[in-house]
Amino acid sequence: MDKRKIIFDCDIGCDDAVALIGLLLCDKLDVIAITCVHGNLPVNDVVGNALKVAALCKKDVPVYKGCSEPMVRNLLKGREYNSSLQNVEVSKDGEEILIHQRSFDLPEPSRKAEAKHACTYLIETLMNAEEKIDICAVGPLTNIAMAIRLEPEIVKHIGTLYIMGGGLYIGNRTPLAEANFYDDPEAAEIVLTSGVKCLICPIETCEEGGTYDQEDLKAIRTIDNEVSDFLYEELQAYIERCNFLFNENMPSCCAYDYAAVAPLIDESVILEKHKDIVNVDISGGIADGQMVVDRRGYMKNDLDTEVIYHMDARKIHDILLKEIREFS
């Protein structure tokens, strides 16, 4: 059976790593490339982490460095200032503490990043593809938007673009904006209005499907192989960093990006989705980066965009556990 070809576009921190592992270990999918973008971390750190995770999963996947900053938002100093205020970063005993670890505690891989830019790779690969290729985009959409701007015809060669982004009713970087859309609103708006088939998993839905508590982490740890050990340690450290940064005492964390790609592994994890009209605010004001969803139902909608509202958390967790158990 031919495997579905996938490109994984990421800003790989902890939850991206869970998503990438889920895709790499799925025997129905072929991750043909990992493209890296600014977001959770600077793009050079993203590249290093992507190479490490691929090596951990014993997969020889090319990794491409992409855009290191948003398309235009940093040209407006007010927006750049507002964005810097949203960064969560403190020091403890002289050590920088971030939500996402700059470099995973994994061996240095033998494979290096490809010389070609991620956007060039996307255009060349999609334009020469004999069949449509799915893309999982779990960071800011800068790489995808830049490739579409350079060659709009690539939209015809994308199967489904699986997006982790936006909030149904709230944000996490601001009261209204989710981090991926907030970090490059223009890119998100370009992608969502390009005509590409999109399946959006917003933060509330990710939290429903991808939250890991201590019982979940115990189940991962019990498997006891290289992948389970890494995931357990990384998710526990993720919880500790978030509790320190936000002055909380939460025993759980959300693997947002894994929830967003789970429908690609098994579509039945989706319990409810709707075809909605979706835009992203690019005003630079208080709603900058907000995902705006028109649910009224009477406006003309020629775009093929669906938003996931509810997911099966147990099934999402079980899929990952099964893949890790079968890893060798």
N, C-alpha and C positions, 0 to 999 in steps of 0.2 A: 504494500500500500504506500502510495506517495505521501510524504509528509507535507503539511502546510508550511510554506516558507514564511519566516518571521524576521523582521528587523526590530531590534529593541533599542529605543531611543531614551536615554536616561541621564539623570544627574546623580549618580549612584551613591546614596547613603544607605542606611540600614534597611528601610522598607523596599528600596529598589533592589537590594541584594536578595531579599526574600522573593521578590517577583522574578528576578533573573534566574534564580535557582529553580523556581517552579516551572519556568519555560524550558530551561536547559534539560531538566530531568524528565520532561514529558515526552513519551515515545511517539506521540502523534505529531510533534512539531519539530521543525528544523530552523533553529536560530542561525540565520546566515550571516548576521553581522550585529555588532553593538555600536551604536553611534552615541557620542557623549556631548553633553551640553552643560553650560553653566546652570547653577541653581542651588541645590543643597550645599554644594561645595564648588570651589574653583574648578574649571574644566580639567586642568592637569591632574588634580586629585581624583576626579571622576574617572579618568582614563586608567589610572593606576589601580583603582578599586575594581573596575570592570575586568581588567586583565586577571586580577587575583581570583575573582569569583569564577570566571570561566575555567581557570586552571584548577581550582578546587573541585569543580564538577567534571574534570577530565575532558573538557570540550575545547577543541582547537578552533576558536571563533575569532575572526578578525575584529579589531577594535579601532574605531576612527574618532579622532578628536574633532569636535565641531565648534560651535560658536561660544565665545568666552564672555559675551555680554548681550544684553537685550538689543533688539533691532534699533530702536530710537529713544526709549524712555530716558536713558542717561543723558541725552542731549538737553533735556529740560531740567535745570538744576533743582527746581522745587520738587520735582518728582524723585530725583536722585536722593535728595535730602530726606524726603518722606520714606523712601525705601530703606535708607540706612537706619532710620529710627525703628524699623520693624525687625531688624536683625537681632537674634537671640544669641548673645555671646558675652561671656564673662570670664574672669580669671579666678582661679582657686589655687592659692599657694604658688603663684607665678605661672600656672599652667592654664592655657586657653581651653575653655569648655564650650563645645558646640553641640547642637542637637545631634549632628551626624559626625561620626569619626572620620577624620581626614584620611587616614590610611588604615585599612583593615589589618588586623593581626593575623596575617596569612603569609606564607612564603612568597618571595619575589618570583614572579613567573618568568619562564624563559622567553615567551613570546613578547614582542614589543608592539606598540601602536603602529598602525599603517601610516605611510607618509601622506596619503591622499586625504583631503579635507572631507568631513562627514557629509557636507552638502553636495559636494562633487560626487561622492559615492552614491548618495541617494538618487541623484538625477540620472547618473549613468546606469545604475542597476535597474531602476524602475523603467526607464525608457527602453532598455534592452530586454526586459522580462517577457517571456513567452506566456506567462500566466500571472495573474494578479498576486501581489505580495501584501500580506498584512503587516501593519506597523503598530507596535505598542509604544506609546509616548507617555512616559511617566514623570517627565520634568517639564520645565518651560518649553513652549513649542517653537522656539527660535529656529532650530535646525530645519524643521518641517516647513515653517513659513518661508524661510529664506530659499529653500529648494523650490517651493511652489512659485515664489516670485521670479526666480531665475528661469524656471521651466514649468509653466502652468499645466502642460500636458501630462505631467507625472500623476496628476489626480486620477486620470483614467486607468492607471496601472496599479493603484492601491486598492486592495480588497476592502478591508475595514481598518480604520484608524481607531485603536482602543486608547482612550485618553483618561488619565487620572487628572482631574482638574475641576475647579469650580466648587461652589457650595449651593445646595438647594435653597437654603434660607440664611446661612451664616457664613463667615469666613474664618480663617485661622491666622492669616498674616495681618488682616485688619478686620473690623467687625463685619465687613461685607465680602472681602476678597480672600480667596484661597491662594496659597503660595505660588503654585505653578502658573496660574493665570496672572497673578499680581506681578510676578517677576518679569513678564513680557506680555502685557495686555494686547499690544498691536499684533504680535505673532499669533496669539490665541484667536483674535478676531479674524485675521487673514485665513487661518486654517478652517475655522468654523463656517466661513462664508465662501469657501473655495469650491464647494460642490463635492468634496470628498465624503465618503460614507463614514460617519463618526458614531462611536458608542462611548458616551461619557459616563464615568463613574465619579460622582462628586463626593466630598468629604464625609457627609453624613452616611451615605451608603457604604463607603469604605469602612467606616467605624462599625457599622452593623455587621459587615461580613468579615472584616480582617482584624478584629481586636483579639489580642493574645493575653490571657491572664496566667496566673502561676500554674494552674492545672494544665493549660495548653503547653506551657514551657516545659513542664515535667514530662509530658508525653513526648515532646521532641527530644529531650535529654535522654530518655530511656532507650531510644533507638541506638545510640552509642556508635556512630561512625563519624567520619570527618565532617560531613555536611551538617549532621545534627549537632555536633559539638560546636561548630562555628555559629550556627543559628541560635543555639541556646545562649552562648556567651554574648553574642552581639545584641540579641533582644533584651537580655538582662541589663547589659550596659546601657542600652537605649533608654530603658525605664529609669535607670539611675540618673542618667544625664538630664532627662526631661524633668524628673522630680527636683533635681538640684536647681535647674534653670528657672522653673516655674514655681518653686517653693511649695511643692505638693508632696503627697505621700500616696501615690497611685501604684497599685500592684500590677498594672497592665500597660500595654502599649498597642498602637494600631499599625499594622503593616499595610498602609494605605495602597501602595503600589501593587502589592500582591493581590489584594481584592480586585483591583482594576483590571488585571490581566487574567484572573481566574476564569472569566467567561470564555476566553480563548481556549483554555484547557478543557473546560466543560461548560457549555452554554446553559445547562440546566441549573447552574448556581443562581441564575437570574430569576427572581420571583415576580418582579414587576418592572416594566420599562414603558416609556411613552415616547412617541415621536413629538418632539417639541421644537419650537423656534428658539434658538439660543444665540445670544450675542454677548460680547464682553465690553464693559465700559472702558473707554480709553480717554476719558475727559481730563484726567489728571486731578480731579477733585476728590471729594470724600468717598465716592464709590469707585475710584480707580481700580480696575482689575476685577470688578464684580461680574460674575456670570449672571446675565439677565435672561430669565426664561419666561417666554410668553406662553402661558397655559390656557389662554382664553378660548382657543380653538376655532376662532373665526377668521384669523388672518391667513392669507395665502402662504403656503409653505412648500416651496419647491426643493428644499434642501433635505438630504437624507441623514438627519441627526436624531439619535435616540439617547435618552437619559435614563439611567438605571435608578430606580427608587428603592427597591428592596432586594436583598440577597439572602441566600441560604448559608448562614455562617458555619453550621456543622459540616456541610458538604465541602465548603471551601477549605476548612481545616483538615478534613479527612483526605482530600486530594493531596495536599502537601505531605502529610504523614505517610501516605502510601508511596509517594515518589521517593521520599528519603529512605524508607525501609528497603526499597528495591535498588537503591544506589549501591554500586560496587566498583 
